[in-house]
Amino acid sequence: MDNPEIIWQPSNEIKESSNLSRFIELVNQKYLKSIKKEYHDIWNWSVNNVESFWSLIWDFSEIKGNKGTRISKNLARMPGARFFPDATLNYAENLLRAADKSMAIEEFREDGFSNTLTRTELESKVLKMAGWMKSEGVKKGDRVCAYMPNCSETIITMLATSALGAIFSSCSSDFGVEGVIDRFEQIEPKIMIAANGYLYNGKVIDRSEDIKTISKRLPSLEHILVVEYISSTKDIVEFQNFNIVFQSDILEKYVICEFNDPLYIVFSSGTTGKPKCITHSIGGVLIQHAKEHLLHINLSEKQKMFYFTTCGWMMWNWLVGSLFCKSSIVLYEGSPFYPNPEHLWKIAEKSEVNIFGTSAKYIDALSKSSIVPKKQFQLLNLVTICSTGSPLSPDSYDYILKNIKSDVQIASISGGTDLLSCFVLSNPLSPVTKGEIQCRALGMDVDIFNEVGKSLVNKEGELVCKTPFPSMPIKFWNDQNDFKYKEAYFEKFLGIWCHGDWAKITERGTIVIYGRSDATLNPGGVRIGTAEIYNTVEKLDEIVECLVIAQNWNKDVRIVLFLKLKSDFRLTQQLEEKVVNQIKTNLTPRHVPAKLIAVPDIPRTRSGKITELAVRDIVHGKEIKNKEALANPEALFHFANIPALGKD
């Protein structure tokens, strides 16, 4: 933005009391520096003193374990670097530290059910389940998977798995059978925990038969535990009930692991083939999340963090990681708009949530409703609203401040499953500028490159990270010679992580993300970010949502804009002219689409992101091989063989 609009400023009290200010004081004391309590100064130090920075994060966050003598190995190699190569620790032991009667988990679901677990109760359940797993032969390196809703049993399973040094992986209950098989068959799990069903938008979905089908197609499974999440009508007595784990011996000693041993296997969206099995390390996840929650989000002991997510999205892993800060987490399972659009804010008020996290699409959908949460709810404890999943539009910033809370910090954050953390996010020292992400993450040497690898300022280009960081994947599971891993991040720029986001870093150090770089539009050689069009068009009252692609046309490409309209509107010539006018006025004539086409639905991944690539492929007659990766695969049918698109 040429004239940045500052919408939030941290008070002197927030700055001085923040974890980041305390960290800067520690840097100055330990390394005899005089770094000011200004974000850009501490970021510069962090990326120019990589070993010192990550070593001090370990000390500051009080990670429980043996740090070892070396902070890194092969630091100049990317990929190939390893952090804390001699360190040992256990992930569950770190998250369960300080077990007391304070709250660990509050869980809610759309039918009104709620439950709580103190830190002591959580630790007890985890150790009992780990004891059962150990008695059934689960050992370090084995895989345990969950086909589960977002509930406490999923977290208990994950922590019990990591207590033994085993590897955890999950799919949410809304995945169909083929989507689960595509993921879990690649990693050959020994144990699966599965809910017999789940709730969504007032409906009860039974998964009993699906569990039977999955069990027959995963020959590696030795045990299946079933959580009776719904009142099932199907017979699943052939499997063990989850509650048996609480009749077993307690695990007496955490299995000590190496820093770079695997903790999680998470999956790419899989819209272009079988999902990639991205394997993350114990220490990399722990230290990265500790840094982000403590220094960036400014999370403190006994605060409450809520994130609307499922256990099939990396924000679940991020949310659970905040238990390390001795804070508590709030879970929700179900539709965010059931039984009414204000449901999540009712929970936020009841639980006195401090950090409320959601997706940009949720904020956008809320803004199109008549809901004004601040008129209905006392959100006195709310200090931060986090948003991720897609770029947060400037209008959404306005909506939050006007309708939710006027003095809340808006933390737009972005990273991904690939690093299980963030490249760009918030901090407690800098102002928030409307439509922009506050800062690059500490210890992450993020930059913007042009096509030939030249650094850009205030110009759009590829978002890259120029030096290694602890939460880089240690590998892709079953990826011989790291071929897919290197292809995914290091093919474009040698020795540089290329993330695949089309973005800009301003002269002030803030960031704007315009969408995925593989989905950017390039008519006449001019690259256009898709988010620019979405932010502009979706301001119109008639539009629910839109999706834009570049269609091959006459040895170039042309822009095609698909519009999902509100139910009482049709795409008339008058509305087409209104959309075109909106784009011309707010963007440029180059952004104006060659075709506008109304569709009844927009396809999206299970984490809520619209999928331009799948639509682009189907428009060009390519087969979509993995429709199970989509939350609403039936939406793709509307894009095939559209007469108005013709042929190149």
DOTITI-240502 format. One record per residue (C-alpha): residue number from 0; x, y, z. Coordinates in steps of 0.5 Angstrom, whole numbers, plus 2048, in hexadecimal, padded with zeros to 3 digits. Layout:
<sites>
> resi | east | north | up
> NUM | X | Y | Z
...
</sites>
This chain:
<sites>
> resi | east | north | up
> 0 | 800 | 800 | 800
> 1 | 803 | 807 | 7FE
> 2 | 7FF | 80A | 804
> 3 | 7FF | 805 | 80A
> 4 | 7FA | 805 | 80F
> 5 | 7FC | 803 | 816
> 6 | 7F6 | 800 | 819
> 7 | 7F9 | 7FD | 820
> 8 | 7FF | 800 | 824
> 9 | 802 | 7FC | 82A
> 10 | 802 | 800 | 830
> 11 | 808 | 801 | 834
> 12 | 806 | 7FC | 839
> 13 | 805 | 7F7 | 834
> 14 | 80C | 7F8 | 831
> 15 | 80F | 7F8 | 838
> 16 | 80C | 7F2 | 83B
> 17 | 80C | 7EE | 834
> 18 | 810 | 7E7 | 834
> 19 | 814 | 7EA | 82E
> 20 | 816 | 7F0 | 832
> 21 | 819 | 7EC | 838
> 22 | 81C | 7E8 | 832
> 23 | 820 | 7EE | 82F
> 24 | 822 | 7EF | 836
> 25 | 825 | 7E8 | 837
> 26 | 828 | 7E9 | 830
> 27 | 82B | 7F0 | 832
> 28 | 82E | 7ED | 839
> 29 | 831 | 7E6 | 836
> 30 | 834 | 7E9 | 830
> 31 | 836 | 7F0 | 832
> 32 | 831 | 7F3 | 82D
> 33 | 82D | 7FA | 82D
> 34 | 827 | 7F7 | 829
> 35 | 821 | 7FC | 829
> 36 | 81A | 7F9 | 82B
> 37 | 818 | 7FA | 824
> 38 | 816 | 7F4 | 820
> 39 | 81B | 7F5 | 819
> 40 | 821 | 7F6 | 81E
> 41 | 820 | 7EF | 821
> 42 | 81E | 7EC | 81B
> 43 | 824 | 7EE | 817
> 44 | 828 | 7EB | 81D
> 45 | 825 | 7E5 | 81D
> 46 | 826 | 7E3 | 816
> 47 | 82D | 7E6 | 816
> 48 | 82F | 7E2 | 81C
> 49 | 82B | 7DB | 81B
> 50 | 82E | 7D7 | 820
> 51 | 82E | 7DC | 826
> 52 | 827 | 7DD | 824
> 53 | 824 | 7D6 | 824
> 54 | 829 | 7D4 | 82A
> 55 | 826 | 7DA | 82E
> 56 | 81F | 7D8 | 82C
> 57 | 820 | 7D1 | 82F
> 58 | 822 | 7D5 | 836
> 59 | 81D | 7DA | 836
> 60 | 817 | 7D5 | 835
> 61 | 81A | 7D0 | 83A
> 62 | 81A | 7CA | 836
> 63 | 81B | 7C4 | 83A
> 64 | 820 | 7BF | 837
> 65 | 828 | 7BF | 836
> 66 | 82A | 7C5 | 831
> 67 | 830 | 7C2 | 82F
> 68 | 836 | 7C6 | 82D
> 69 | 835 | 7C7 | 826
> 70 | 830 | 7CC | 824
> 71 | 830 | 7CA | 81C
> 72 | 833 | 7C5 | 817
> 73 | 834 | 7C7 | 810
> 74 | 831 | 7CD | 811
> 75 | 833 | 7D0 | 80A
> 76 | 82F | 7CA | 807
> 77 | 828 | 7CB | 805
> 78 | 825 | 7C6 | 805
> 79 | 82A | 7C2 | 809
> 80 | 82B | 7C6 | 80F
> 81 | 829 | 7C3 | 816
> 82 | 828 | 7C7 | 81C
> 83 | 82A | 7C5 | 823
> 84 | 82D | 7BE | 821
> 85 | 82F | 7BC | 828
> 86 | 829 | 7BE | 82B
> 87 | 824 | 7B9 | 82F
> 88 | 81D | 7BA | 831
> 89 | 815 | 7B8 | 831
> 90 | 810 | 7BC | 82E
> 91 | 80A | 7B9 | 833
> 92 | 80E | 7BA | 839
> 93 | 80F | 7C2 | 837
> 94 | 808 | 7C3 | 835
> 95 | 806 | 7C0 | 83B
> 96 | 80B | 7C3 | 840
> 97 | 808 | 7C7 | 846
> 98 | 802 | 7C2 | 847
> 99 | 7FD | 7C6 | 84C
> 100 | 7F6 | 7C7 | 84D
> 101 | 7F6 | 7CD | 848
> 102 | 7F2 | 7CC | 841
> 103 | 7F5 | 7C8 | 83C
> 104 | 7F0 | 7C7 | 837
> 105 | 7E8 | 7C9 | 836
> 106 | 7E5 | 7C6 | 831
> 107 | 7DE | 7C8 | 82D
> 108 | 7DA | 7C5 | 828
> 109 | 7D4 | 7C7 | 824
> 110 | 7CF | 7C3 | 827
> 111 | 7D0 | 7C6 | 82E
> 112 | 7D5 | 7C1 | 831
> 113 | 7DB | 7C4 | 835
> 114 | 7E1 | 7C1 | 839
> 115 | 7E7 | 7C3 | 83D
> 116 | 7ED | 7C0 | 83F
> 117 | 7F2 | 7C3 | 844
> 118 | 7FA | 7C3 | 842
> 119 | 7FA | 7BD | 847
> 120 | 7F4 | 7B9 | 844
> 121 | 7F7 | 7BA | 83D
> 122 | 7FE | 7B7 | 840
> 123 | 7FB | 7B1 | 843
> 124 | 7F7 | 7AF | 83D
> 125 | 7FD | 7B0 | 839
> 126 | 801 | 7AC | 83D
> 127 | 7FC | 7A6 | 83E
> 128 | 7FB | 7A6 | 836
> 129 | 802 | 7A6 | 835
> 130 | 803 | 7A0 | 83A
> 131 | 7FD | 79C | 836
> 132 | 801 | 79E | 82F
> 133 | 808 | 79C | 832
> 134 | 804 | 795 | 835
> 135 | 802 | 794 | 82D
> 136 | 809 | 795 | 82B
> 137 | 809 | 79C | 828
> 138 | 810 | 79E | 828
> 139 | 814 | 7A4 | 826
> 140 | 813 | 7A5 | 81E
> 141 | 80D | 7A2 | 81E
> 142 | 807 | 7A5 | 81B
> 143 | 800 | 7A7 | 81E
> 144 | 7FB | 7AA | 81A
> 145 | 7F4 | 7AD | 81C
> 146 | 7EE | 7AE | 818
> 147 | 7EA | 7B3 | 81D
> 148 | 7E7 | 7B9 | 81E
> 149 | 7EA | 7BF | 822
> 150 | 7E9 | 7BC | 829
> 151 | 7ED | 7BB | 82F
> 152 | 7EE | 7B3 | 82D
> 153 | 7F2 | 7B5 | 827
> 154 | 7F7 | 7BA | 82B
> 155 | 7F7 | 7B4 | 830
> 156 | 7F9 | 7AF | 82B
> 157 | 7FE | 7B4 | 828
> 158 | 802 | 7B5 | 82E
> 159 | 802 | 7AE | 830
> 160 | 805 | 7AC | 82A
> 161 | 80A | 7B1 | 82A
> 162 | 80C | 7AF | 832
> 163 | 80E | 7A9 | 82F
> 164 | 812 | 7AC | 829
> 165 | 80D | 7A9 | 824
> 166 | 80B | 7AD | 81E
> 167 | 804 | 7B0 | 81E
> 168 | 7FF | 7B2 | 818
> 169 | 7F8 | 7B4 | 817
> 170 | 7F2 | 7B5 | 812
> 171 | 7EC | 7B8 | 815
> 172 | 7E5 | 7B4 | 815
> 173 | 7E2 | 7B8 | 80F
> 174 | 7E7 | 7B4 | 80A
> 175 | 7E4 | 7AF | 806
> 176 | 7E7 | 7A8 | 806
> 177 | 7EC | 7A9 | 800
> 178 | 7EF | 7AF | 802
> 179 | 7F0 | 7AC | 809
> 180 | 7F3 | 7A6 | 805
> 181 | 7F7 | 7AA | 800
> 182 | 7FB | 7AD | 807
> 183 | 7FB | 7A8 | 80C
> 184 | 7FD | 7A2 | 807
> 185 | 804 | 7A6 | 805
> 186 | 806 | 7A6 | 80C
> 187 | 804 | 79F | 80F
> 188 | 801 | 7A0 | 816
> 189 | 801 | 79B | 81B
> 190 | 7FB | 79E | 81F
> 191 | 7F5 | 7A2 | 81D
> 192 | 7F1 | 7A6 | 821
> 193 | 7EA | 7A8 | 81E
> 194 | 7E3 | 7AB | 820
> 195 | 7DD | 7A7 | 81E
> 196 | 7DA | 7AE | 81B
> 197 | 7DA | 7B5 | 81C
> 198 | 7D5 | 7BB | 81B
> 199 | 7D5 | 7C1 | 816
> 200 | 7D0 | 7C6 | 815
> 201 | 7CA | 7C2 | 819
> 202 | 7CC | 7BC | 816
> 203 | 7CE | 7B5 | 819
> 204 | 7D3 | 7B2 | 814
> 205 | 7D5 | 7AA | 816
> 206 | 7DC | 7A8 | 814
> 207 | 7DB | 7A1 | 817
> 208 | 7DB | 79D | 810
> 209 | 7E0 | 7A2 | 80E
> 210 | 7E5 | 7A0 | 814
> 211 | 7E4 | 798 | 812
> 212 | 7E5 | 79A | 80A
> 213 | 7EC | 79E | 80C
> 214 | 7EE | 798 | 811
> 215 | 7EE | 793 | 80C
> 216 | 7F2 | 797 | 807
> 217 | 7F7 | 799 | 80C
> 218 | 7FB | 792 | 80D
> 219 | 800 | 795 | 812
> 220 | 7FB | 797 | 817
> 221 | 7FB | 792 | 81D
> 222 | 7F6 | 796 | 821
> 223 | 7F0 | 79B | 820
> 224 | 7ED | 79F | 826
> 225 | 7E6 | 7A2 | 825
> 226 | 7E4 | 7A8 | 828
> 227 | 7DC | 7A8 | 829
> 228 | 7DC | 7AF | 827
> 229 | 7D4 | 7AE | 825
> 230 | 7CF | 7AA | 827
> 231 | 7D0 | 7A5 | 821
> 232 | 7CB | 7A0 | 81E
> 233 | 7D1 | 79C | 81B
> 234 | 7D4 | 796 | 81E
> 235 | 7DC | 797 | 81F
> 236 | 7DD | 792 | 825
> 237 | 7E2 | 78F | 821
> 238 | 7E7 | 795 | 823
> 239 | 7E9 | 797 | 82A
> 240 | 7E6 | 79D | 82E
> 241 | 7EA | 7A3 | 82F
> 242 | 7E8 | 7A2 | 836
> 243 | 7EC | 79C | 837
> 244 | 7F3 | 7A0 | 837
> 245 | 7F1 | 7A3 | 83E
> 246 | 7F1 | 79C | 841
> 247 | 7F8 | 79B | 83F
> 248 | 7FF | 79C | 843
> 249 | 802 | 7A3 | 843
> 250 | 808 | 7A5 | 83F
> 251 | 80D | 7A6 | 844
> 252 | 813 | 7A9 | 840
> 253 | 813 | 7AD | 839
> 254 | 817 | 7AB | 834
> 255 | 81C | 7AF | 832
> 256 | 81D | 7B1 | 82B
> 257 | 822 | 7B5 | 827
> 258 | 820 | 7BC | 825
> 259 | 820 | 7BA | 81D
> 260 | 81C | 7B4 | 81E
> 261 | 815 | 7B4 | 81B
> 262 | 80F | 7B6 | 81F
> 263 | 809 | 7B7 | 81A
> 264 | 808 | 7B5 | 813
> 265 | 803 | 7BA | 810
> 266 | 800 | 7BA | 809
> 267 | 800 | 7BF | 803
> 268 | 7F9 | 7C1 | 800
> 269 | 7FA | 7BB | 7FB
> 270 | 7F6 | 7BF | 7F5
> 271 | 7FB | 7BD | 7F0
> 272 | 7FD | 7B6 | 7F2
> 273 | 7FE | 7B2 | 7F8
> 274 | 7FF | 7B6 | 7FE
> 275 | 806 | 7B7 | 800
> 276 | 808 | 7B4 | 807
> 277 | 80C | 7BA | 80A
> 278 | 810 | 7B8 | 810
> 279 | 811 | 7BD | 816
> 280 | 816 | 7BC | 81B
> 281 | 815 | 7BC | 823
> 282 | 81A | 7C2 | 824
> 283 | 818 | 7C6 | 81E
> 284 | 811 | 7C6 | 820
> 285 | 812 | 7C8 | 827
> 286 | 817 | 7CD | 827
> 287 | 813 | 7D1 | 821
> 288 | 80D | 7D1 | 824
> 289 | 810 | 7D3 | 82A
> 290 | 813 | 7D9 | 827
> 291 | 80C | 7DB | 823
> 292 | 808 | 7DA | 829
> 293 | 80C | 7DE | 82E
> 294 | 80F | 7E3 | 82A
> 295 | 80B | 7E4 | 824
> 296 | 804 | 7E3 | 827
> 297 | 806 | 7E5 | 82E
> 298 | 802 | 7DF | 831
> 299 | 803 | 7DF | 839
> 300 | 802 | 7DA | 83E
> 301 | 7FA | 7D8 | 83F
> 302 | 7F8 | 7DC | 839
> 303 | 7F3 | 7D8 | 835
> 304 | 7F4 | 7D7 | 82E
> 305 | 7EF | 7D5 | 829
> 306 | 7EF | 7D3 | 822
> 307 | 7EA | 7D1 | 81D
> 308 | 7ED | 7CB | 81A
> 309 | 7ED | 7C4 | 818
> 310 | 7F2 | 7BE | 81A
> 311 | 7F3 | 7BE | 812
> 312 | 7F6 | 7C5 | 812
> 313 | 7FD | 7C7 | 815
> 314 | 7FA | 7CC | 819
> 315 | 7F7 | 7C7 | 81D
> 316 | 7FF | 7C5 | 81F
> 317 | 800 | 7CC | 820
> 318 | 7FB | 7CD | 825
> 319 | 7FD | 7C7 | 829
> 320 | 804 | 7C9 | 829
> 321 | 802 | 7CF | 82D
> 322 | 801 | 7CB | 833
> 323 | 808 | 7CB | 834
> 324 | 807 | 7D3 | 836
> 325 | 803 | 7D0 | 83C
> 326 | 7FD | 7D3 | 839
> 327 | 7F7 | 7D0 | 837
> 328 | 7F3 | 7CE | 831
> 329 | 7EC | 7CE | 82F
> 330 | 7E9 | 7C9 | 82A
> 331 | 7E3 | 7CA | 825
> 332 | 7E0 | 7C4 | 821
> 333 | 7DB | 7C5 | 81C
> 334 | 7D8 | 7CB | 817
> 335 | 7DB | 7D2 | 819
> 336 | 7D4 | 7D4 | 817
> 337 | 7D0 | 7CF | 81B
> 338 | 7CB | 7D0 | 81E
> 339 | 7CC | 7D7 | 81D
> 340 | 7D1 | 7DC | 81A
> 341 | 7D3 | 7DF | 821
> 342 | 7D4 | 7D8 | 824
> 343 | 7DC | 7D8 | 824
> 344 | 7DC | 7DF | 827
> 345 | 7D7 | 7DD | 82D
> 346 | 7DC | 7D7 | 82E
> 347 | 7E2 | 7DD | 82E
> 348 | 7DE | 7E1 | 833
> 349 | 7DC | 7DB | 838
> 350 | 7E3 | 7D8 | 838
> 351 | 7E6 | 7DF | 838
> 352 | 7EB | 7DE | 832
> 353 | 7F1 | 7E2 | 832
> 354 | 7F3 | 7E0 | 82B
> 355 | 7EE | 7DF | 825
> 356 | 7F0 | 7DB | 81F
> 357 | 7ED | 7DA | 819
> 358 | 7ED | 7DA | 811
> 359 | 7ED | 7E0 | 80D
> 360 | 7E7 | 7DD | 809
> 361 | 7E3 | 7DC | 810
> 362 | 7E4 | 7E4 | 811
> 363 | 7E2 | 7E5 | 80A
> 364 | 7DB | 7E1 | 80B
> 365 | 7DA | 7E4 | 812
> 366 | 7DB | 7EB | 80F
> 367 | 7D5 | 7E9 | 809
> 368 | 7D0 | 7E8 | 80F
> 369 | 7CD | 7ED | 813
> 370 | 7D1 | 7EA | 81A
> 371 | 7D4 | 7EF | 81E
> 372 | 7D7 | 7EB | 824
> 373 | 7D9 | 7F1 | 828
> 374 | 7D2 | 7F3 | 829
> 375 | 7D0 | 7EC | 82B
> 376 | 7D6 | 7EA | 82F
> 377 | 7DB | 7EC | 834
> 378 | 7E2 | 7EB | 831
> 379 | 7E6 | 7EE | 837
> 380 | 7EC | 7E9 | 837
> 381 | 7ED | 7E9 | 82F
> 382 | 7F3 | 7EC | 82D
> 383 | 7F5 | 7E9 | 827
> 384 | 7F1 | 7E6 | 821
> 385 | 7F5 | 7E2 | 81C
> 386 | 7F4 | 7E0 | 815
> 387 | 7F7 | 7DC | 810
> 388 | 7F5 | 7D7 | 80A
> 389 | 7F5 | 7DC | 805
> 390 | 7F7 | 7E4 | 805
> 391 | 7F2 | 7E8 | 80A
> 392 | 7EF | 7EE | 805
> 393 | 7EF | 7F5 | 808
> 394 | 7E8 | 7F5 | 808
> 395 | 7E8 | 7EF | 80D
> 396 | 7ED | 7F4 | 812
> 397 | 7E8 | 7F9 | 812
> 398 | 7E2 | 7F4 | 813
> 399 | 7E6 | 7F1 | 819
> 400 | 7E7 | 7F8 | 81C
> 401 | 7E0 | 7FB | 81B
> 402 | 7DC | 7F4 | 81D
> 403 | 7E0 | 7F0 | 821
> 404 | 7E5 | 7F4 | 826
> 405 | 7E8 | 7FB | 824
> 406 | 7EF | 7FA | 828
> 407 | 7F0 | 7F3 | 826
> 408 | 7F7 | 7F1 | 823
> 409 | 7F6 | 7EE | 81C
> 410 | 7FB | 7E9 | 81B
> 411 | 7FB | 7E7 | 814
> 412 | 800 | 7E1 | 813
> 413 | 802 | 7DC | 80E
> 414 | 807 | 7D6 | 80D
> 415 | 804 | 7CF | 80C
> 416 | 804 | 7C8 | 80D
> 417 | 80B | 7C8 | 809
> 418 | 80E | 7CB | 80F
> 419 | 809 | 7CA | 814
> 420 | 80A | 7D1 | 816
> 421 | 80A | 7D8 | 814
> 422 | 80F | 7DC | 80F
> 423 | 80B | 7E3 | 810
> 424 | 807 | 7E5 | 816
> 425 | 805 | 7EA | 81C
> 426 | 809 | 7ED | 822
> 427 | 808 | 7F1 | 828
> 428 | 80D | 7F6 | 826
> 429 | 80A | 7F9 | 820
> 430 | 804 | 7FC | 81D
> 431 | 7FF | 7F9 | 819
> 432 | 7FE | 7FC | 812
> 433 | 7F7 | 7FA | 80E
> 434 | 7F8 | 7F5 | 809
> 435 | 7FF | 7F3 | 80B
> 436 | 802 | 7ED | 80F
> 437 | 807 | 7F0 | 815
> 438 | 80D | 7ED | 814
> 439 | 812 | 7E8 | 812
> 440 | 813 | 7E2 | 817
> 441 | 819 | 7E3 | 81B
> 442 | 81F | 7DE | 819
> 443 | 81B | 7DD | 812
> 444 | 81F | 7E1 | 80D
> 445 | 819 | 7E2 | 809
> 446 | 81A | 7E6 | 802
> 447 | 816 | 7E7 | 7FB
> 448 | 81A | 7E5 | 7F5
> 449 | 819 | 7E7 | 7EE
> 450 | 819 | 7E1 | 7E9
> 451 | 821 | 7E1 | 7E9
> 452 | 822 | 7E2 | 7F0
> 453 | 823 | 7E9 | 7F1
> 454 | 820 | 7EC | 7F8
> 455 | 81A | 7F1 | 7F7
> 456 | 817 | 7F6 | 7FB
> 457 | 810 | 7F9 | 7FB
> 458 | 810 | 7F4 | 7F4
> 459 | 80C | 7EE | 7F3
> 460 | 810 | 7E7 | 7F3
> 461 | 811 | 7E0 | 7F6
> 462 | 811 | 7E0 | 7FD
> 463 | 818 | 7DC | 7FF
> 464 | 81C | 7DB | 805
> 465 | 823 | 7DB | 804
> 466 | 826 | 7D7 | 80A
> 467 | 824 | 7D1 | 80E
> 468 | 81F | 7D1 | 814
> 469 | 81E | 7CB | 819
> 470 | 817 | 7C9 | 817
> 471 | 819 | 7C8 | 810
> 472 | 816 | 7C1 | 80E
> 473 | 81B | 7BB | 810
> 474 | 818 | 7B8 | 80A
> 475 | 812 | 7B5 | 806
> 476 | 810 | 7AE | 808
> 477 | 813 | 7A9 | 803
> 478 | 816 | 7AE | 7FE
> 479 | 81C | 7AB | 7FB
> 480 | 822 | 7AF | 7FB
> 481 | 81E | 7B5 | 7FD
> 482 | 81C | 7B6 | 7F6
> 483 | 815 | 7B9 | 7F8
> 484 | 817 | 7BD | 7FD
> 485 | 81C | 7C1 | 7F9
> 486 | 818 | 7C1 | 7F4
> 487 | 812 | 7C5 | 7F8
> 488 | 816 | 7CA | 7FB
> 489 | 81D | 7CB | 7F8
> 490 | 81C | 7CA | 7F0
> 491 | 81B | 7D1 | 7EF
> 492 | 821 | 7D4 | 7F2
> 493 | 827 | 7D0 | 7F4
> 494 | 828 | 7D0 | 7FC
> 495 | 822 | 7D4 | 7FD
> 496 | 81B | 7D2 | 800
> 497 | 816 | 7D4 | 7FB
> 498 | 80F | 7D4 | 7FE
> 499 | 80B | 7D5 | 7F8
> 500 | 807 | 7DC | 7FB
> 501 | 807 | 7E2 | 7F7
> 502 | 808 | 7E8 | 7FB
> 503 | 80C | 7EE | 7FD
> 504 | 810 | 7F1 | 802
> 505 | 80F | 7F9 | 803
> 506 | 814 | 7FE | 805
> 507 | 811 | 7FD | 80C
> 508 | 812 | 7F6 | 80D
> 509 | 80B | 7F4 | 80C
> 510 | 809 | 7EF | 808
> 511 | 803 | 7EE | 803
> 512 | 801 | 7E7 | 800
> 513 | 7FE | 7E7 | 7F9
> 514 | 7FC | 7DF | 7F9
> 515 | 800 | 7D9 | 7F7
> 516 | 805 | 7DB | 7F1
> 517 | 803 | 7D4 | 7ED
> 518 | 7FC | 7D7 | 7ED
> 519 | 7FE | 7DF | 7EB
> 520 | 7FC | 7E1 | 7E4
> 521 | 800 | 7E3 | 7DF
> 522 | 7FC | 7E6 | 7D9
> 523 | 801 | 7EA | 7D4
> 524 | 807 | 7E8 | 7D9
> 525 | 804 | 7EC | 7DF
> 526 | 804 | 7E8 | 7E5
> 527 | 7FE | 7EA | 7E9
> 528 | 7FC | 7E7 | 7F0
> 529 | 7F5 | 7E3 | 7F1
> 530 | 7F4 | 7E6 | 7F8
> 531 | 7F4 | 7ED | 7F5
> 532 | 7EE | 7EB | 7F1
> 533 | 7EA | 7E8 | 7F6
> 534 | 7EB | 7ED | 7FB
> 535 | 7E8 | 7F2 | 7F6
> 536 | 7E2 | 7EE | 7F3
> 537 | 7E0 | 7EB | 7FA
> 538 | 7DE | 7F2 | 7FC
> 539 | 7D8 | 7F2 | 7F8
> 540 | 7D2 | 7F0 | 7FC
> 541 | 7D0 | 7EB | 7F6
> 542 | 7D6 | 7E7 | 7F6
> 543 | 7D7 | 7E1 | 7FC
> 544 | 7DE | 7DF | 7F9
> 545 | 7E2 | 7DF | 7F3
> 546 | 7E7 | 7DB | 7EF
> 547 | 7EC | 7DD | 7EA
> 548 | 7F0 | 7D9 | 7E5
> 549 | 7F5 | 7DB | 7DF
> 550 | 7F2 | 7D7 | 7D9
> 551 | 7F7 | 7D5 | 7D3
> 552 | 7F4 | 7D9 | 7CD
> 553 | 7F7 | 7DB | 7C6
> 554 | 7FE | 7DA | 7C9
> 555 | 7FE | 7DE | 7CF
> 556 | 7F9 | 7DD | 7D5
> 557 | 7F2 | 7E1 | 7D6
> 558 | 7EF | 7E2 | 7DD
> 559 | 7E9 | 7DF | 7DF
> 560 | 7E5 | 7E0 | 7E5
> 561 | 7E0 | 7DC | 7E8
> 562 | 7DB | 7DF | 7ED
> 563 | 7D7 | 7DB | 7F2
> 564 | 7D1 | 7E0 | 7F3
> 565 | 7CC | 7E1 | 7F9
> 566 | 7C6 | 7DD | 7F8
> 567 | 7C1 | 7E3 | 7F6
> 568 | 7C6 | 7E5 | 7F0
> 569 | 7C7 | 7E3 | 7E9
> 570 | 7CD | 7E5 | 7E5
> 571 | 7CA | 7EA | 7E0
> 572 | 7CD | 7EF | 7DB
> 573 | 7CC | 7F5 | 7E1
> 574 | 7D0 | 7F0 | 7E6
> 575 | 7D6 | 7EF | 7E1
> 576 | 7D7 | 7F6 | 7E0
> 577 | 7D7 | 7F7 | 7E7
> 578 | 7DC | 7F2 | 7E9
> 579 | 7E0 | 7F5 | 7E3
> 580 | 7E0 | 7FC | 7E5
> 581 | 7E2 | 7FA | 7EC
> 582 | 7E8 | 7F7 | 7EA
> 583 | 7EA | 7FC | 7E5
> 584 | 7E9 | 801 | 7EA
> 585 | 7EC | 7FE | 7F0
> 586 | 7F2 | 7FA | 7EC
> 587 | 7F4 | 7FB | 7E5
> 588 | 7F1 | 7FA | 7DE
> 589 | 7F6 | 7F4 | 7DE
> 590 | 7F2 | 7F0 | 7E3
> 591 | 7EB | 7F0 | 7E0
> 592 | 7E9 | 7E9 | 7DE
> 593 | 7E8 | 7E7 | 7D7
> 594 | 7E2 | 7E3 | 7D9
> 595 | 7DD | 7E3 | 7DF
> 596 | 7DA | 7DD | 7E1
> 597 | 7D5 | 7DB | 7E6
> 598 | 7D6 | 7D4 | 7EA
> 599 | 7D2 | 7D1 | 7F0
> 600 | 7D8 | 7D0 | 7F4
> 601 | 7DF | 7D1 | 7F5
> 602 | 7E4 | 7CB | 7F6
> 603 | 7E8 | 7CB | 7FC
> 604 | 7ED | 7C7 | 800
> 605 | 7EB | 7C4 | 807
> 606 | 7EF | 7C9 | 80A
> 607 | 7EA | 7CE | 807
> 608 | 7EF | 7D1 | 801
> 609 | 7EC | 7D2 | 7FA
> 610 | 7F0 | 7CE | 7F5
> 611 | 7F1 | 7D2 | 7EF
> 612 | 7F6 | 7CC | 7EC
> 613 | 7F0 | 7C7 | 7EC
> 614 | 7EC | 7CB | 7E8
> 615 | 7F1 | 7CD | 7E4
> 616 | 7F3 | 7C6 | 7E2
> 617 | 7EB | 7C4 | 7E1
> 618 | 7EA | 7CA | 7DC
> 619 | 7F0 | 7C8 | 7D8
> 620 | 7ED | 7C1 | 7D8
> 621 | 7F2 | 7BE | 7DD
> 622 | 7F0 | 7B8 | 7E1
> 623 | 7F0 | 7BA | 7E9
> 624 | 7F3 | 7B4 | 7EC
> 625 | 7F1 | 7B5 | 7F3
> 626 | 7EA | 7B8 | 7F4
> 627 | 7EB | 7B5 | 7FB
> 628 | 7EF | 7BB | 7FD
> 629 | 7E9 | 7C0 | 7FC
> 630 | 7E4 | 7C1 | 801
> 631 | 7DF | 7C2 | 7FC
> 632 | 7E1 | 7BE | 7F6
> 633 | 7DA | 7BE | 7F3
> 634 | 7DC | 7C6 | 7F1
> 635 | 7E1 | 7C4 | 7EC
> 636 | 7DB | 7C1 | 7E7
> 637 | 7D9 | 7C8 | 7E6
> 638 | 7DF | 7CA | 7E3
> 639 | 7E0 | 7C5 | 7DE
> 640 | 7DE | 7C6 | 7D7
> 641 | 7DB | 7CD | 7D8
> 642 | 7D9 | 7CF | 7D1
> 643 | 7DA | 7D7 | 7D2
> 644 | 7E2 | 7D5 | 7D3
> 645 | 7E3 | 7D2 | 7CC
> 646 | 7E9 | 7CF | 7C9
> 647 | 7F0 | 7D2 | 7C8
</sites>
